[in-house]
């Protein structure tokens, strides 16, 4: 029981920027229940993710995984491209 295993978090989002070298900005949407009104509303978070080969384009749906700090703001890495953007060139 002395050995701890840490399951790294994963998130699915859309690439909104790929202007940096080896870095993409990923937007992740989630639904939050309002405490009094009891309706769901959207919340959006953006994460900087490491893209080593530069394969991600704007509009791609990607899965990102938690990693060690790679820079001041980059704590995620692109694990897989789930769906390529259509019609955006």
N, C-alpha and C positions, 0 to 999 in steps of 0.2 A: 504493500500500500504506500510505500515511500515514493514511488514513481508517479508523478502527476502527468496526465495527458490533457493538453489544452486543445479543445476543438475551435478552430479558427472560424470566425464569422464570415458569412458570404451574403452578398446582396446582388440583386438584379436591377439594372438601370439602363438608361439611354445615354450614349455619348453626345455631349453638347458642344465640346470643343476638342480639337486635336492640333492646335497651333504650336504647342510646345514640343520639344524633342523628347521622345520616350515617355511622354506624359499625356494622359487624356483626362478631361473633366467629365464625370459621370453623374447624371441627375437621377436620383432615386425617389419615387413617389410612394407614399404610404397613406392609408386611411386611418383617421383618428376619430374616436367617438367623443362627441361633445358631452361634457358631464351633465349639463342640465337640460339641453334641448333633445339629447339622445339621437342626434343625427350624425352621420359620418361626413367628414370633410377631408380634403386632400392637404397633405403636407409634403413639401419637397425639400430634399437635402442634396447638396452637391459634394462629391468626393473627388480628390485628385488620385488617379490610379496610374501605376507604372505599366507602360506598354513597350516592352523591350524591342520588339521588331517593328513597331509602328504600323501595324495592320489595321487598327481601328479607324473608322471614318465617322463623321458626324451622322447621327441617326441610327447607328448600329445598336442593337440590344446586346449588352454584355453582362457577364457574371464577374464580380470582383470579389477578392478574398483578402482578409486582413493579413497584414505582414508587419515586419519590423519597420521603424521609421526610416524612410529612404531620403527624406529631406525635411525641411521645416514644416511643410503642409501635407506631404505625401505618405500615407500609411496603408495604402491599398494597392493591389496588383490585379491586372486583368487576368482572369483564370481562363475564360472561354468567350468566344463570340457566338452568341446564341442565334442571332438573326442579323443578316446584313441589311443595310438601308437600301430601299428600292427607289430608283429614279433620281437619286442625288449624286451628281458627278461634279 
